[in-house]
Amino acid sequence: MKRALSTFGNQFGLALYDKEQKCVRQSRSRQAGKPISWCIFSPDGRKIDEYKDPVDFCSIIKQHLEAIADCSKFMAFWKNNQEMVGKLREFLPDLKSEQGRHYGVILSTLYTTRLQEFAAKKSETPETIKGECSVSVGEEETADDKTANALSPNPIVPTSPRAHCTKPIPPHCKRIRNKEHLRFVASQSCLICGRTPSHAHHIKFAQPRAMGRKVSDEWAVPLCYIHHRALHDRGDEKAWWDQNKIDPIKEADRLWSESQNGATVIVGS
């Protein structure tokens, strides 16, 4: 009777005495989508490895994520292999470590951790401006500039340093570095979903590109891990913000004003 129930139920997915469902047929659509082999792609999109065993696939992906030293290549490598990593969770939900963590989650966490390390190293390069905050934005006005301005029919009225960095941003604007402000931004709720904690994301299009240097810290907004990663995966940052109907420049300007005008600043540990 027990065997009969097991045999009868299998074709309907009712494995009464077969909890692992070894004898249950998977749906054709699910079988069709499952990878026969697990491929690994280079940062430039070339297939460099192929594995039958998903564990071997995960091991090699992990090695690449730990070894790549260039941030742009690191992000490109993940982007090219992210879909295959996602299929691990879809088709192999039981592929977990001894601690109970799914291999796909482990790889995603490693990617995020290293991405944060790249960001930290970039902010600590000699190119960053020393001191808590460099207020001198733009080049100093020379004596000749002052004379020319005085003789001009439409003289330029001097304004506060920050007035030189309102949108659109002049190419000569310096990059302000202010760790306290970044901590303040990270203490705020995600602009998309309201989650905390957040990452201080620098708006790439807020200033012109300058030899790979990150934009000024004043143009940073809070994003949770999920939406920060979603933005980087999208690539087109302006389109991503438009899709979410948020003006990041306006939000960054508001946060900068709050942290610089004596507002209560919450500093993380």
N, C-alpha and C positions, 0 to 999 in steps of 0.2 A: 504493500500500500504506500509506504514511504517513498519507494523508488518510483512508483507510478505517479505520485503527486509531483515529484521533482521533474520527471520527464515531461509530464503534461504542462506544467507551468513554465518551463524554460522557453517555449516558443512564444509565450506572451510576456516574457520578462518577469515572471513570478517565480523566482528561484527560492522556493520555500525552505529547501534543505541544502541550498548551495549559495551561502552568503557571499562568497567571493565571485559568484556568477561566472564561473569558468565555462559552464556549458550554455550560457545565455548568448544568443546571437546579438551582436550590436547592429544598430540600424545601418542601412547602406549609406545614408548621408554622413553618419559619423565615421564609418570606416573609410569613406572616400576622402575625408578631410585629414585623416591622421597621416602624418609624414611617414614614409617608408624608411627614410634615412634623415638624419639631422645634419644640416649643412651650416657651415660657418663662413661668413663673408668678411672680406677685408674692409678697411675704411673707405676704399675707393670702389667697393661693390663687387669685387672679384671673389668667386668661390675658392676658398683656400683649404678647406677640410670638409670631410663628410664622415659621419659615424652612424653605425647601426644602433649602438648602445647610447641611450639618452644620458646616462651617467657620465660616460666619456665626453659627450658633447658639452655637458655642464662644466666638467673639469677644465676643458680647454678654453671655454668662454671665460671662466674665472681667471685663468692664467693670463689671457689677453687683457682683461680689464685691469689686472694688477700691474701688468708690464708696460702698457702704453704710456709714454711720458708726455706726449703732446696733447693738449686739451682738445683742439679741434679734431684731431684724428681719433681721440678717445670717444668723443660724442658721435662722430661719424660711424665708428665701429658699432657702438650700441644701437644707433638708429637702423643700421643695416641688419642687425641680428635680433632686434627687439621682437619682431613678429614671431620668429622661431622660438624664442624664449617664452612668449605668451602661449604658444601651443603646448608647452609642457604642462601648464596648469589646466588647459582645456581638455587634453587627452590623457594626461597622466596625473590625476589629482592626488594619487598616493605616493608620488615620487618625493619623499621627504627624508630629511636627515634624522639622525638618532634623537635629536632634540625636538623633532616634530615640525620643523620648518620646511616648507616646500622649496625645492631647489630653485624654482623660478623667482620666489620671493627673496631668497638669498642673493641671487644675481642682481636683482633690481636694487636691493639695499646696498650692495657693493658699488653699483654704478652711482647711486646718489651720494654715498660717502666720499668716493673719489672725486666726484664733481665739486663737492664742497671743499675738498683739499686743494683742488686746482684754483678755486676762487680765492681761498685764503692765501695761497702762494702769490697769486697775482697782486693782491692788495699789499703784500709785504715786499714787493720789488723795489729797487733803488729809485724807480721812476716816480714812486708815490711822493707826495709832498709831506715833508716832516712837520711834526707838530700836530696838535689836536685838530686844528682847523686853519687852513690858509685862507684868509679873508681877501687877500689881494687877488682879484679876478681880472684877467686881462693885462696887457702890457702897460708899464708906467708911461705917462705922457711926458714927452721930452719938451725942452724949451722951445724948439722949432715948432712942435705941434701946438703949443700954447699960443705962440705968436700968430700962426696961421689961423687958429681958431678965433682969435680976437679980431683979426682983419676980415674974417668971413662975414658976408651979409647975413648968414643964418648960423650964428655961433652955436656950438653944442653946449648945452647946459649940463654941468657935472651932476651926476646922480650917484646914488649909493652903489657900492661894488656889485651887489646882486642884480642891479638893474641892467648890467651888461650881459647877464646870462638869462634873460627872459626869452621865451620862444619867439622867433627862431634863434638858435644859439650861434653867435659869431664863431668862426673857426679858431680865433686866437684865444678863446677862453681856456683858462687853466683848469685842471681837474682838482677839485677840492677833495681832500681825504679827511674824514671825520668819523672815527670808530664809534664815538658816543652816539652820533646820529644813526648809524647803522644798527646799533643795539636798540635804539628807540623804535626804529622802523620794524625790526624783527619782533618787538614786543606787541605790535599791533595785530589786529585780526586780519585774516586773508581778505583782500578786496573782492574776491569772487564768492566765497562761501562762508566767510566769517570764522573759519577755524583758527585755532592757535595751537602750538607756536607757528610762527611764520619765518620765511627766509626774506632777507632784504635783497630784492631783485633790482638790478640796475637797468634802466630803460635804455636799450641800445641806441634808439634813434633820437634820443634827447640831445645829443651832441654829435658833431661830425666825427668820423673815425680818425684816430690818431695813433698810427703805428701799433695797433693792437691793444692800446691802453683802454682800460675801462672808463666809462663816463664818470663824471663827478658824482660823489656820494650824495649830493643833494637831490639827484634824480633817481632815488631808490624808492620802491614801493613794497608793501608786504604781500607775499604769496605763500600759501601753505605748500607742503611738499608735493601734493598731488597736482595742483595747478601750476606750480613752478616747473615741474617736469613736463606737464602738458604744453606749456608755452615753448620750452626748448625743443620739444619734439615737433611742434608745428613749424618752426623755422621763421615764418613770416610774422614777426611780432606785431606790426601795425594791424594786420588783418585779424590776428587773435584778439587784440584789445577791442577792435571794432565789433567783432562777433559777440563779445561779452558786454558791449555797450558801456564801456568805461573809458574815461579820459585819464590815462596814467600820469600825464604831465601835470594836470590839475591837482591830482591826488598827491603827487610827489612835492609839488610846490606848497600844498597845505601842510604836509608833514614837516617839511623843512622849516616853515614859519613857526610851527608849534614848538619844535625842538630848540629853535634859536631865539625865541622871544620869551624865555622864562617859563614856558609851560612845564607841567610836571612830566619829567622824563623817567620812564621805567627802564632801568638798566638791568640786562640779564646778567647772570653769574658767569 
